[in-house]
Amino acid sequence: MSINRFYVIAVIESFYEFNAIIAFVCIYISSAAFFFIFVGIGCKRLYCFAVYGKVFSKVRQ
């Protein structure tokens, strides 16, 4: 009985560790994806600012 209980606890613990690893990987992948999206948005904004700057400089001239 005690061996069974110990085995169940071990299985549950390993399952939680496995879930934690999966969760960490998912968080890492999602954070990387968010980082790339953020960088992409930043580059688009910089590009827009550059284009607007060129347009405004042409309008001023």
Buried (B, 14 or more C-beta within 10 A) or exposed (E): EEEEEEEEEEEEEEEEEEEEEEEEEEEEEEEEEEEEEEEEEEEEEEEEEEEEEEEEEEEEE
